[in-house]
Amino acid sequence: MNLHEYQAKSLFRAYGIPVPAGEPAKTPEKALEIAQSLGGNRWVVKAQVHSGGRGKAGGVQLAEDLAAVKTAAKRLLGTHLITHQTGPKGLPVETLLIEEVRAFERELYLSILVDRGSARILFMGSAAGGMDIEKVAEETPEKILTTTLHPAAGFQAFKAREMAEALGLQGVQVKALEHLMMAMLRLLEDKDLSQIEINPLIVTKEGKLQALDAKISVDDNALFLHPDLQDLRDLGQEDATESKAREHDLSYVTLDGTIGCMVNGAGLAMATLDVIKLHGGEPANFLDVGGGTTAAKVAEAFKLILSDHKVKVLLVNIFGGIVRCNLIAEGIIAAVQEVGVTIPIIVRLEGTNAEEGRALLEASGLALITASDLDDAAKKAVEASQ
């Protein structure tokens, strides 16, 4: 789960991470009120969407007077912001962050994340912060410093000194960076976060460090421990089908193709997508119904896949281990009858009670196409989609 910038900065303040003064607004009138309360003569109006690249897409606007604050708010609220990360539909702008404008000398990059590769917490920093950090990582990776924390040793001061040197910080800035990194670590561990990213981390005219932007990703598996974070979820920023899938304990990711996939087990689902691609097809989704699925779950999975109007064919690939294939077959039959499927359905069943499951499908009288193995199923699905 991702947080909005204004939500992330609220957590930053609670943990002593310095951020500019600012508040969220949902109306142009509230935006104007906030700007007046902040004082000064320049403000920044930021669209709150779960995407990077907002600045390049016009989602971050500088206002030189109060009238410009209200104008920018009117221009952004109620629109969909399209960035290189959102896809052509964009994301709805329902909230803005109104902040004071701070002059700065330099833009840096700093993040902390749970690194699966090393199975450790990892800090990442670069003196080349700003909007094009992805380009820096791709073209000049030597400009990015990474350092991991040993679980027994925890955070050690020399890690901060190494990072400070890489970022070009000196004097009291080194100690400030150490406090900042320790605060990020506490926040990550206390709230079971997957990642915290500050881009840019600015060096102000006074030589102080401040988080000009803030991104936080929360580990979904730990959300039940943090009801305060659950309340921050913005479903309007998430794919509607993926949100509905979560309600039924289904792992679903929307893709761009035309072949819908219903599979049990993440590994088998990935293999199914690979084989479809191998034969020239394009998957419309990743859907793992889980190892212990039920007929009711299968029916819900069908509804989710068919809610995507791009889907031209549905491939069901089930390996019966814990789950019995005859129960899956019953779920498929019930779903087809309930939903009224009009597209081709290819079914591959293997494992526990597979023969019984295939017999149920054949006796159903429905237009279901059975497959002998995964390769056969993928070929038939690609042919049907074309």
Contacts in CASP RR format, 6 or more apart in sequence:
PFRMAT RR
TARGET T0000
AUTHOR 0000-0000-0000
METHOD contacts of the structure
MODEL  1
MNLHEYQAKSLFRAYGIPVPAGEPAKTPEKALEIAQSLGGNRWVVKAQVH
SGGRGKAGGVQLAEDLAAVKTAAKRLLGTHLITHQTGPKGLPVETLLIEE
VRAFERELYLSILVDRGSARILFMGSAAGGMDIEKVAEETPEKILTTTLH
PAAGFQAFKAREMAEALGLQGVQVKALEHLMMAMLRLLEDKDLSQIEINP
LIVTKEGKLQALDAKISVDDNALFLHPDLQDLRDLGQEDATESKAREHDL
SYVTLDGTIGCMVNGAGLAMATLDVIKLHGGEPANFLDVGGGTTAAKVAE
AFKLILSDHKVKVLLVNIFGGIVRCNLIAEGIIAAVQEVGVTIPIIVRLE
GTNAEEGRALLEASGLALITASDLDDAAKKAVEASQ
1 217 0 8 1.000
1 218 0 8 1.000
1 220 0 8 1.000
1 223 0 8 1.000
1 229 0 8 1.000
1 233 0 8 1.000
2 50 0 8 1.000
2 215 0 8 1.000
2 216 0 8 1.000
2 217 0 8 1.000
2 218 0 8 1.000
2 237 0 8 1.000
3 11 0 8 1.000
3 215 0 8 1.000
3 216 0 8 1.000
3 217 0 8 1.000
3 218 0 8 1.000
3 229 0 8 1.000
3 232 0 8 1.000
4 24 0 8 1.000
4 48 0 8 1.000
4 49 0 8 1.000
4 50 0 8 1.000
4 95 0 8 1.000
4 97 0 8 1.000
4 232 0 8 1.000
4 234 0 8 1.000
4 237 0 8 1.000
5 46 0 8 1.000
5 48 0 8 1.000
5 97 0 8 1.000
5 213 0 8 1.000
5 214 0 8 1.000
5 215 0 8 1.000
6 22 0 8 1.000
6 23 0 8 1.000
6 24 0 8 1.000
6 48 0 8 1.000
6 95 0 8 1.000
6 97 0 8 1.000
7 216 0 8 1.000
7 232 0 8 1.000
8 196 0 8 1.000
8 214 0 8 1.000
8 215 0 8 1.000
8 216 0 8 1.000
9 19 0 8 1.000
9 22 0 8 1.000
9 97 0 8 1.000
9 211 0 8 1.000
9 214 0 8 1.000
11 187 0 8 1.000
11 191 0 8 1.000
11 216 0 8 1.000
12 18 0 8 1.000
12 19 0 8 1.000
12 187 0 8 1.000
12 211 0 8 1.000
12 214 0 8 1.000
13 19 0 8 1.000
15 183 0 8 1.000
15 184 0 8 1.000
15 186 0 8 1.000
15 187 0 8 1.000
16 183 0 8 1.000
17 180 0 8 1.000
17 183 0 8 1.000
17 184 0 8 1.000
17 187 0 8 1.000
17 198 0 8 1.000
17 211 0 8 1.000
18 180 0 8 1.000
18 208 0 8 1.000
18 209 0 8 1.000
18 210 0 8 1.000
18 211 0 8 1.000
19 210 0 8 1.000
19 211 0 8 1.000
19 212 0 8 1.000
19 214 0 8 1.000
20 99 0 8 1.000
20 100 0 8 1.000
20 101 0 8 1.000
20 102 0 8 1.000
20 210 0 8 1.000
20 212 0 8 1.000
21 38 0 8 1.000
21 99 0 8 1.000
21 100 0 8 1.000
22 34 0 8 1.000
22 38 0 8 1.000
22 97 0 8 1.000
22 98 0 8 1.000
22 99 0 8 1.000
22 100 0 8 1.000
23 34 0 8 1.000
23 37 0 8 1.000
23 97 0 8 1.000
23 98 0 8 1.000
24 48 0 8 1.000
24 95 0 8 1.000
24 96 0 8 1.000
24 97 0 8 1.000
24 98 0 8 1.000
25 31 0 8 1.000
25 33 0 8 1.000
25 34 0 8 1.000
25 73 0 8 1.000
25 95 0 8 1.000
25 96 0 8 1.000
25 97 0 8 1.000
25 98 0 8 1.000
26 77 0 8 1.000
26 94 0 8 1.000
26 95 0 8 1.000
26 96 0 8 1.000
27 73 0 8 1.000
27 77 0 8 1.000
28 70 0 8 1.000
28 73 0 8 1.000
28 74 0 8 1.000
28 77 0 8 1.000
29 70 0 8 1.000
31 45 0 8 1.000
31 69 0 8 1.000
31 70 0 8 1.000
31 72 0 8 1.000
31 73 0 8 1.000
31 96 0 8 1.000
31 98 0 8 1.000
32 66 0 8 1.000
32 69 0 8 1.000
32 70 0 8 1.000
32 73 0 8 1.000
34 98 0 8 1.000
35 43 0 8 1.000
35 63 0 8 1.000
35 66 0 8 1.000
35 69 0 8 1.000
35 98 0 8 1.000
36 66 0 8 1.000
38 98 0 8 1.000
38 99 0 8 1.000
38 100 0 8 1.000
39 100 0 8 1.000
40 100 0 8 1.000
41 64 0 8 1.000
41 65 0 8 1.000
42 62 0 8 1.000
42 63 0 8 1.000
42 64 0 8 1.000
42 100 0 8 1.000
42 101 0 8 1.000
43 62 0 8 1.000
43 63 0 8 1.000
43 69 0 8 1.000
43 98 0 8 1.000
43 99 0 8 1.000
43 100 0 8 1.000
43 101 0 8 1.000
44 60 0 8 1.000
44 61 0 8 1.000
44 62 0 8 1.000
44 63 0 8 1.000
44 98 0 8 1.000
44 99 0 8 1.000
44 100 0 8 1.000
44 101 0 8 1.000
45 60 0 8 1.000
45 61 0 8 1.000
45 62 0 8 1.000
45 63 0 8 1.000
45 69 0 8 1.000
45 72 0 8 1.000
45 73 0 8 1.000
45 76 0 8 1.000
45 96 0 8 1.000
45 97 0 8 1.000
45 98 0 8 1.000
46 54 0 8 1.000
46 59 0 8 1.000
46 60 0 8 1.000
46 61 0 8 1.000
46 96 0 8 1.000
46 97 0 8 1.000
46 98 0 8 1.000
46 99 0 8 1.000
47 54 0 8 1.000
47 58 0 8 1.000
47 59 0 8 1.000
47 60 0 8 1.000
47 76 0 8 1.000
47 81 0 8 1.000
47 93 0 8 1.000
47 96 0 8 1.000
48 93 0 8 1.000
48 94 0 8 1.000
48 95 0 8 1.000
48 96 0 8 1.000
48 97 0 8 1.000
49 81 0 8 1.000
49 83 0 8 1.000
49 86 0 8 1.000
49 90 0 8 1.000
49 91 0 8 1.000
49 92 0 8 1.000
49 93 0 8 1.000
49 237 0 8 1.000
50 91 0 8 1.000
50 234 0 8 1.000
50 237 0 8 1.000
50 238 0 8 1.000
51 81 0 8 1.000
51 83 0 8 1.000
51 85 0 8 1.000
51 86 0 8 1.000
51 90 0 8 1.000
51 91 0 8 1.000
52 83 0 8 1.000
52 84 0 8 1.000
52 85 0 8 1.000
52 215 0 8 1.000
53 83 0 8 1.000
53 84 0 8 1.000
53 85 0 8 1.000
53 131 0 8 1.000
54 60 0 8 1.000
54 81 0 8 1.000
54 83 0 8 1.000
55 131 0 8 1.000
56 83 0 8 1.000
56 84 0 8 1.000
56 131 0 8 1.000
57 81 0 8 1.000
57 82 0 8 1.000
57 83 0 8 1.000
57 84 0 8 1.000
58 81 0 8 1.000
59 76 0 8 1.000
59 81 0 8 1.000
59 93 0 8 1.000
61 72 0 8 1.000
61 75 0 8 1.000
61 76 0 8 1.000
62 101 0 8 1.000
63 69 0 8 1.000
63 71 0 8 1.000
63 72 0 8 1.000
69 98 0 8 1.000
73 96 0 8 1.000
73 98 0 8 1.000
76 93 0 8 1.000
76 96 0 8 1.000
77 93 0 8 1.000
77 94 0 8 1.000
77 96 0 8 1.000
78 92 0 8 1.000
78 93 0 8 1.000
78 94 0 8 1.000
79 92 0 8 1.000
79 93 0 8 1.000
80 89 0 8 1.000
80 90 0 8 1.000
80 91 0 8 1.000
80 92 0 8 1.000
80 93 0 8 1.000
81 90 0 8 1.000
81 91 0 8 1.000
81 93 0 8 1.000
82 88 0 8 1.000
82 89 0 8 1.000
82 90 0 8 1.000
83 90 0 8 1.000
91 236 0 8 1.000
91 237 0 8 1.000
92 236 0 8 1.000
92 237 0 8 1.000
94 234 0 8 1.000
94 236 0 8 1.000
102 202 0 8 1.000
102 204 0 8 1.000
102 210 0 8 1.000
102 212 0 8 1.000
103 204 0 8 1.000
103 205 0 8 1.000
104 202 0 8 1.000
104 203 0 8 1.000
104 204 0 8 1.000
104 205 0 8 1.000
104 210 0 8 1.000
104 212 0 8 1.000
105 202 0 8 1.000
105 203 0 8 1.000
105 204 0 8 1.000
105 205 0 8 1.000
105 207 0 8 1.000
106 127 0 8 1.000
106 202 0 8 1.000
106 203 0 8 1.000
107 129 0 8 1.000
107 130 0 8 1.000
107 200 0 8 1.000
107 201 0 8 1.000
107 202 0 8 1.000
107 212 0 8 1.000
108 125 0 8 1.000
108 126 0 8 1.000
108 127 0 8 1.000
108 129 0 8 1.000
108 167 0 8 1.000
108 200 0 8 1.000
108 201 0 8 1.000
108 202 0 8 1.000
108 203 0 8 1.000
109 124 0 8 1.000
109 125 0 8 1.000
109 126 0 8 1.000
109 127 0 8 1.000
109 128 0 8 1.000
109 129 0 8 1.000
109 130 0 8 1.000
109 133 0 8 1.000
109 136 0 8 1.000
109 144 0 8 1.000
109 198 0 8 1.000
109 199 0 8 1.000
109 200 0 8 1.000
109 201 0 8 1.000
110 123 0 8 1.000
110 124 0 8 1.000
110 125 0 8 1.000
110 163 0 8 1.000
110 167 0 8 1.000
110 180 0 8 1.000
110 181 0 8 1.000
110 184 0 8 1.000
110 197 0 8 1.000
110 198 0 8 1.000
110 199 0 8 1.000
110 201 0 8 1.000
111 123 0 8 1.000
111 124 0 8 1.000
111 125 0 8 1.000
111 195 0 8 1.000
111 196 0 8 1.000
111 197 0 8 1.000
111 198 0 8 1.000
111 199 0 8 1.000
112 121 0 8 1.000
112 122 0 8 1.000
112 123 0 8 1.000
112 124 0 8 1.000
112 181 0 8 1.000
112 184 0 8 1.000
112 185 0 8 1.000
112 188 0 8 1.000
112 195 0 8 1.000
112 196 0 8 1.000
113 121 0 8 1.000
113 122 0 8 1.000
113 124 0 8 1.000
113 194 0 8 1.000
113 195 0 8 1.000
113 196 0 8 1.000
114 121 0 8 1.000
114 122 0 8 1.000
114 188 0 8 1.000
114 194 0 8 1.000
114 195 0 8 1.000
114 219 0 8 1.000
115 121 0 8 1.000
115 122 0 8 1.000
115 148 0 8 1.000
118 148 0 8 1.000
120 148 0 8 1.000
120 149 0 8 1.000
120 150 0 8 1.000
120 151 0 8 1.000
121 148 0 8 1.000
121 149 0 8 1.000
121 185 0 8 1.000
121 188 0 8 1.000
122 146 0 8 1.000
122 147 0 8 1.000
122 148 0 8 1.000
122 149 0 8 1.000
123 146 0 8 1.000
123 147 0 8 1.000
123 148 0 8 1.000
123 149 0 8 1.000
123 159 0 8 1.000
123 163 0 8 1.000
123 181 0 8 1.000
123 184 0 8 1.000
124 144 0 8 1.000
124 145 0 8 1.000
124 146 0 8 1.000
125 144 0 8 1.000
125 145 0 8 1.000
125 146 0 8 1.000
125 163 0 8 1.000
125 166 0 8 1.000
125 167 0 8 1.000
126 133 0 8 1.000
126 136 0 8 1.000
126 143 0 8 1.000
126 144 0 8 1.000
126 145 0 8 1.000
126 166 0 8 1.000
126 167 0 8 1.000
127 143 0 8 1.000
127 166 0 8 1.000
127 167 0 8 1.000
127 168 0 8 1.000
128 136 0 8 1.000
128 140 0 8 1.000
128 143 0 8 1.000
129 136 0 8 1.000
129 199 0 8 1.000
129 200 0 8 1.000
129 201 0 8 1.000
130 199 0 8 1.000
130 200 0 8 1.000
133 199 0 8 1.000
136 143 0 8 1.000
136 144 0 8 1.000
137 144 0 8 1.000
145 162 0 8 1.000
145 163 0 8 1.000
145 166 0 8 1.000
147 159 0 8 1.000
147 162 0 8 1.000
147 163 0 8 1.000
149 155 0 8 1.000
149 156 0 8 1.000
149 159 0 8 1.000
149 185 0 8 1.000
155 181 0 8 1.000
155 182 0 8 1.000
155 185 0 8 1.000
157 178 0 8 1.000
159 181 0 8 1.000
160 174 0 8 1.000
160 177 0 8 1.000
160 178 0 8 1.000
160 181 0 8 1.000
160 182 0 8 1.000
161 174 0 8 1.000
161 178 0 8 1.000
163 177 0 8 1.000
163 181 0 8 1.000
164 170 0 8 1.000
164 173 0 8 1.000
164 174 0 8 1.000
164 177 0 8 1.000
164 178 0 8 1.000
167 177 0 8 1.000
169 176 0 8 1.000
169 177 0 8 1.000
169 203 0 8 1.000
169 209 0 8 1.000
173 203 0 8 1.000
173 207 0 8 1.000
173 208 0 8 1.000
173 209 0 8 1.000
176 208 0 8 1.000
176 209 0 8 1.000
177 209 0 8 1.000
180 201 0 8 1.000
180 209 0 8 1.000
184 196 0 8 1.000
184 198 0 8 1.000
187 193 0 8 1.000
187 196 0 8 1.000
188 196 0 8 1.000
191 218 0 8 1.000
191 226 0 8 1.000
191 229 0 8 1.000
192 218 0 8 1.000
192 219 0 8 1.000
192 222 0 8 1.000
192 225 0 8 1.000
192 226 0 8 1.000
193 216 0 8 1.000
193 217 0 8 1.000
193 218 0 8 1.000
193 219 0 8 1.000
194 217 0 8 1.000
194 218 0 8 1.000
194 219 0 8 1.000
195 215 0 8 1.000
195 216 0 8 1.000
195 217 0 8 1.000
196 214 0 8 1.000
196 215 0 8 1.000
196 216 0 8 1.000
197 214 0 8 1.000
197 215 0 8 1.000
197 216 0 8 1.000
198 211 0 8 1.000
198 212 0 8 1.000
198 213 0 8 1.000
198 214 0 8 1.000
198 215 0 8 1.000
199 213 0 8 1.000
199 215 0 8 1.000
200 212 0 8 1.000
200 213 0 8 1.000
201 209 0 8 1.000
201 210 0 8 1.000
201 211 0 8 1.000
201 212 0 8 1.000
202 209 0 8 1.000
202 210 0 8 1.000
202 212 0 8 1.000
203 209 0 8 1.000
204 210 0 8 1.000
218 226 0 8 1.000
218 229 0 8 1.000
223 229 0 8 1.000
223 230 0 8 1.000
224 230 0 8 1.000
235 243 0 8 1.000
239 254 0 8 1.000
241 252 0 8 1.000
241 254 0 8 1.000
241 285 0 8 1.000
241 304 0 8 1.000
241 307 0 8 1.000
241 308 0 8 1.000
242 252 0 8 1.000
242 253 0 8 1.000
242 254 0 8 1.000
244 304 0 8 1.000
245 251 0 8 1.000
245 252 0 8 1.000
245 287 0 8 1.000
245 304 0 8 1.000
246 252 0 8 1.000
248 297 0 8 1.000
248 300 0 8 1.000
248 301 0 8 1.000
248 304 0 8 1.000
249 297 0 8 1.000
250 287 0 8 1.000
250 288 0 8 1.000
250 289 0 8 1.000
250 290 0 8 1.000
250 297 0 8 1.000
250 300 0 8 1.000
250 301 0 8 1.000
250 304 0 8 1.000
251 266 0 8 1.000
251 286 0 8 1.000
251 287 0 8 1.000
251 288 0 8 1.000
251 290 0 8 1.000
252 285 0 8 1.000
252 286 0 8 1.000
252 287 0 8 1.000
252 288 0 8 1.000
252 304 0 8 1.000
253 285 0 8 1.000
253 286 0 8 1.000
253 287 0 8 1.000
254 284 0 8 1.000
254 285 0 8 1.000
254 308 0 8 1.000
255 282 0 8 1.000
255 283 0 8 1.000
255 284 0 8 1.000
255 285 0 8 1.000
255 286 0 8 1.000
256 282 0 8 1.000
256 284 0 8 1.000
256 310 0 8 1.000
257 281 0 8 1.000
257 282 0 8 1.000
257 283 0 8 1.000
257 284 0 8 1.000
257 310 0 8 1.000
258 281 0 8 1.000
258 282 0 8 1.000
258 284 0 8 1.000
258 310 0 8 1.000
258 311 0 8 1.000
258 312 0 8 1.000
258 313 0 8 1.000
258 385 0 8 1.000
259 276 0 8 1.000
259 281 0 8 1.000
259 282 0 8 1.000
259 283 0 8 1.000
259 284 0 8 1.000
259 311 0 8 1.000
259 312 0 8 1.000
259 313 0 8 1.000
259 314 0 8 1.000
259 315 0 8 1.000
259 381 0 8 1.000
259 382 0 8 1.000
259 385 0 8 1.000
260 283 0 8 1.000
260 284 0 8 1.000
260 285 0 8 1.000
260 287 0 8 1.000
260 305 0 8 1.000
260 308 0 8 1.000
260 311 0 8 1.000
260 313 0 8 1.000
260 314 0 8 1.000
260 315 0 8 1.000
261 269 0 8 1.000
261 272 0 8 1.000
261 273 0 8 1.000
261 276 0 8 1.000
261 283 0 8 1.000
261 284 0 8 1.000
261 285 0 8 1.000
261 286 0 8 1.000
261 287 0 8 1.000
261 305 0 8 1.000
261 314 0 8 1.000
261 315 0 8 1.000
261 317 0 8 1.000
262 287 0 8 1.000
262 289 0 8 1.000
262 298 0 8 1.000
262 301 0 8 1.000
262 302 0 8 1.000
262 305 0 8 1.000
262 314 0 8 1.000
262 315 0 8 1.000
262 316 0 8 1.000
262 317 0 8 1.000
262 318 0 8 1.000
263 269 0 8 1.000
263 272 0 8 1.000
263 287 0 8 1.000
263 288 0 8 1.000
263 289 0 8 1.000
263 316 0 8 1.000
263 317 0 8 1.000
263 318 0 8 1.000
264 288 0 8 1.000
264 289 0 8 1.000
264 290 0 8 1.000
264 291 0 8 1.000
264 292 0 8 1.000
264 293 0 8 1.000
264 318 0 8 1.000
264 319 0 8 1.000
264 320 0 8 1.000
264 323 0 8 1.000
264 328 0 8 1.000
265 288 0 8 1.000
265 289 0 8 1.000
265 290 0 8 1.000
265 291 0 8 1.000
265 319 0 8 1.000
266 288 0 8 1.000
268 317 0 8 1.000
268 319 0 8 1.000
269 286 0 8 1.000
269 287 0 8 1.000
269 288 0 8 1.000
269 317 0 8 1.000
270 286 0 8 1.000
271 374 0 8 1.000
272 283 0 8 1.000
272 315 0 8 1.000
272 317 0 8 1.000
272 374 0 8 1.000
272 378 0 8 1.000
273 283 0 8 1.000
273 286 0 8 1.000
275 374 0 8 1.000
275 375 0 8 1.000
275 378 0 8 1.000
276 282 0 8 1.000
276 283 0 8 1.000
276 315 0 8 1.000
276 378 0 8 1.000
276 381 0 8 1.000
276 382 0 8 1.000
277 283 0 8 1.000
278 378 0 8 1.000
279 378 0 8 1.000
279 379 0 8 1.000
279 382 0 8 1.000
280 382 0 8 1.000
281 381 0 8 1.000
281 382 0 8 1.000
281 385 0 8 1.000
281 386 0 8 1.000
282 385 0 8 1.000
284 305 0 8 1.000
284 308 0 8 1.000
284 310 0 8 1.000
284 311 0 8 1.000
285 305 0 8 1.000
285 308 0 8 1.000
285 311 0 8 1.000
287 301 0 8 1.000
287 304 0 8 1.000
287 305 0 8 1.000
289 297 0 8 1.000
289 298 0 8 1.000
289 301 0 8 1.000
290 297 0 8 1.000
290 323 0 8 1.000
291 321 0 8 1.000
291 322 0 8 1.000
291 323 0 8 1.000
292 322 0 8 1.000
292 323 0 8 1.000
293 323 0 8 1.000
293 328 0 8 1.000
294 327 0 8 1.000
295 327 0 8 1.000
295 328 0 8 1.000
295 330 0 8 1.000
295 331 0 8 1.000
295 334 0 8 1.000
296 331 0 8 1.000
298 328 0 8 1.000
298 331 0 8 1.000
298 332 0 8 1.000
298 334 0 8 1.000
298 335 0 8 1.000
299 331 0 8 1.000
299 334 0 8 1.000
299 335 0 8 1.000
299 338 0 8 1.000
299 339 0 8 1.000
301 335 0 8 1.000
302 314 0 8 1.000
302 332 0 8 1.000
302 335 0 8 1.000
302 336 0 8 1.000
302 339 0 8 1.000
302 341 0 8 1.000
303 335 0 8 1.000
303 339 0 8 1.000
305 311 0 8 1.000
305 314 0 8 1.000
306 314 0 8 1.000
306 339 0 8 1.000
306 341 0 8 1.000
306 343 0 8 1.000
311 343 0 8 1.000
312 343 0 8 1.000
312 344 0 8 1.000
312 384 0 8 1.000
312 385 0 8 1.000
313 343 0 8 1.000
313 344 0 8 1.000
313 345 0 8 1.000
313 346 0 8 1.000
313 381 0 8 1.000
313 384 0 8 1.000
313 385 0 8 1.000
314 341 0 8 1.000
314 343 0 8 1.000
314 344 0 8 1.000
314 345 0 8 1.000
314 346 0 8 1.000
315 345 0 8 1.000
315 346 0 8 1.000
315 348 0 8 1.000
315 377 0 8 1.000
315 378 0 8 1.000
315 381 0 8 1.000
316 328 0 8 1.000
316 332 0 8 1.000
316 345 0 8 1.000
316 346 0 8 1.000
316 347 0 8 1.000
316 348 0 8 1.000
316 349 0 8 1.000
317 348 0 8 1.000
317 374 0 8 1.000
317 377 0 8 1.000
318 325 0 8 1.000
318 328 0 8 1.000
318 347 0 8 1.000
318 348 0 8 1.000
318 349 0 8 1.000
318 350 0 8 1.000
319 350 0 8 1.000
319 351 0 8 1.000
320 328 0 8 1.000
320 349 0 8 1.000
320 350 0 8 1.000
320 351 0 8 1.000
320 352 0 8 1.000
320 353 0 8 1.000
320 354 0 8 1.000
321 351 0 8 1.000
321 352 0 8 1.000
323 352 0 8 1.000
324 352 0 8 1.000
324 353 0 8 1.000
325 349 0 8 1.000
325 350 0 8 1.000
325 351 0 8 1.000
325 352 0 8 1.000
325 353 0 8 1.000
325 354 0 8 1.000
325 356 0 8 1.000
325 357 0 8 1.000
325 358 0 8 1.000
326 353 0 8 1.000
326 356 0 8 1.000
326 357 0 8 1.000
326 360 0 8 1.000
327 353 0 8 1.000
328 349 0 8 1.000
328 357 0 8 1.000
329 347 0 8 1.000
329 349 0 8 1.000
329 356 0 8 1.000
329 357 0 8 1.000
329 358 0 8 1.000
329 360 0 8 1.000
329 361 0 8 1.000
330 360 0 8 1.000
332 345 0 8 1.000
332 347 0 8 1.000
332 361 0 8 1.000
332 368 0 8 1.000
333 360 0 8 1.000
333 361 0 8 1.000
333 364 0 8 1.000
333 366 0 8 1.000
335 341 0 8 1.000
336 345 0 8 1.000
336 364 0 8 1.000
336 366 0 8 1.000
336 368 0 8 1.000
337 366 0 8 1.000
344 367 0 8 1.000
344 369 0 8 1.000
344 381 0 8 1.000
344 384 0 8 1.000
345 367 0 8 1.000
345 368 0 8 1.000
345 369 0 8 1.000
346 368 0 8 1.000
346 369 0 8 1.000
346 370 0 8 1.000
346 371 0 8 1.000
346 377 0 8 1.000
346 380 0 8 1.000
346 381 0 8 1.000
346 384 0 8 1.000
347 361 0 8 1.000
347 368 0 8 1.000
347 369 0 8 1.000
347 370 0 8 1.000
347 371 0 8 1.000
347 377 0 8 1.000
348 370 0 8 1.000
348 371 0 8 1.000
348 372 0 8 1.000
348 373 0 8 1.000
348 374 0 8 1.000
348 376 0 8 1.000
348 377 0 8 1.000
349 357 0 8 1.000
349 358 0 8 1.000
349 361 0 8 1.000
349 370 0 8 1.000
350 373 0 8 1.000
358 370 0 8 1.000
361 368 0 8 1.000
361 370 0 8 1.000
362 368 0 8 1.000
362 370 0 8 1.000
369 380 0 8 1.000
369 384 0 8 1.000
371 377 0 8 1.000
371 380 0 8 1.000
END
